[in-house]
Amino acid sequence: ALGFNPPDADIMEKPPRRADDELITPWVMFRYMVVGLYVGFATVGIFAYWYLFYDWSEYGQPLVTYGQLSNWGKCPAFAEMGMPYDPDFSTWASRGGPDYGADPCLYFSKGKATASTLSLSVLVVIEMLNALNALSEDGSLLQMPPWANPWLLLAMFVSIGLHFVILYVPALASVFSIVPLTFNDWMLVMAFSTPVLFIDEVLKFFGRAYQARQLSERLAADKKAA
């Protein structure tokens, strides 16, 4: 669908590429690294948020400390490590969730289904939003709005639709080991996903300034050589 992107509005104002121009410049590589790092942070971050801070969920699941989460494989030895671990699953169980009171350590293995689903959903949504960033290499979404490429919007809707199918069709959710998400879950997913748009907008702003300076230097050099 990205192949149907229209040309940038200022494409005729740019000189043609030189034969020795780099396809991936250091600036472009830097941009990809920054966006990629945020994608990784958001995907892992929302998983941790479920266990550490998500006290406004509809589930009422118990929260744990960072030390407990980062050392979850040593759960049976938490007491010896000075990390008392006695989570209360009563609220979660009363709302239809599992009760791991008999073996609280299962909370970090079998109890991670929602956290894993949140991570997967962030990865899906953030890549769809990142596709919007790819409408133009350096142009803002204000200059090249999403509807400039309706085929991309269609591809995004289809992709998100398929994700909804595997989430909310019980048989498929079971196959993929995921669970349906609630309204608050989706608000959390969007909160972790949408910053990728703003991050790339800021990077594009500096990219346009960088390219303008490069063009000015190139034209000055060509004029001097002539």
ABEGO torsion letter per residue (X at the ends): XAAABBBBAAAAABBBBBAABBABBAAAAAAAAAAAAAAAAAAAAAAAAAAAABAABAAGBBBBBAAAAAAAAAAAAAAAAGBBBBBBAAAAAAAGBBBAAABAAAAAAAAAAAAAAAAAAAAAAAAAAAAAAAABAABBAAABBAAABAAAAAAAAAAAAAAAAAAABAAAAAAAGBBBBBAAAAAAAAAAAAAAAAAAAAAAAAAAAAAAAAAAAAAAAAAAAX
